[in-house]
Amino acid sequence: MTIPPSPLDDPRNAAHAWARYKRMMRLTGWITLAVIAVILAWLFAENGLVSINLYIATALGIGGTIMLTVALMGLVFLSSGTGHDAAVIDPLSDDT
């Protein structure tokens, strides 16, 4: 049984895929910063300066959650979009 080559083995395909992934992460990072600023402004308008720890924890929680979600989903899209998933063989399949 031979393993088919992955499209990500080609340096041009890999460079294009990773550039797209980095561009998506950069765009989402800016959007995340905007969302954090809006939520922190809303918290301040509703509660005033309660504790700096509330604002730090809120910013880190929201930012970490959004960026981790985007990073993992971006890797799924990268793998699927380049055809890397199709290059995987299933040793348990009946096709031999």
ChimeraX attribute file (.defattr): number of C-alpha atoms within 10 A of each C-alpha:
attribute: neighborCount
match mode: 1-to-1
recipient: residues
	/A:1	6
	/A:2	5
	/A:3	8
	/A:4	11
	/A:5	12
	/A:6	17
	/A:7	17
	/A:8	19
	/A:9	10
	/A:10	10
	/A:11	10
	/A:12	10
	/A:13	14
	/A:14	16
	/A:15	12
	/A:16	12
	/A:17	19
	/A:18	14
	/A:19	12
	/A:20	14
	/A:21	17
	/A:22	13
	/A:23	12
	/A:24	14
	/A:25	16
	/A:26	12
	/A:27	10
	/A:28	16
	/A:29	16
	/A:30	11
	/A:31	14
	/A:32	19
	/A:33	14
	/A:34	12
	/A:35	16
	/A:36	19
	/A:37	13
	/A:38	12
	/A:39	16
	/A:40	17
	/A:41	14
	/A:42	12
	/A:43	16
	/A:44	13
	/A:45	10
	/A:46	9
	/A:47	10
	/A:48	10
	/A:49	11
	/A:50	10
	/A:51	9
	/A:52	9
	/A:53	9
	/A:54	12
	/A:55	18
	/A:56	11
	/A:57	11
	/A:58	16
	/A:59	19
	/A:60	12
	/A:61	12
	/A:62	15
	/A:63	18
	/A:64	13
	/A:65	13
	/A:66	16
	/A:67	15
	/A:68	11
	/A:69	11
	/A:70	17
	/A:71	17
	/A:72	11
	/A:73	12
	/A:74	17
	/A:75	14
	/A:76	12
	/A:77	14
	/A:78	19
	/A:79	17
	/A:80	12
	/A:81	12
	/A:82	17
	/A:83	14
	/A:84	16
	/A:85	14
	/A:86	14
	/A:87	14
	/A:88	12
	/A:89	13
	/A:90	9
	/A:91	9
	/A:92	7
	/A:93	7
	/A:94	6
	/A:95	7
	/A:96	7
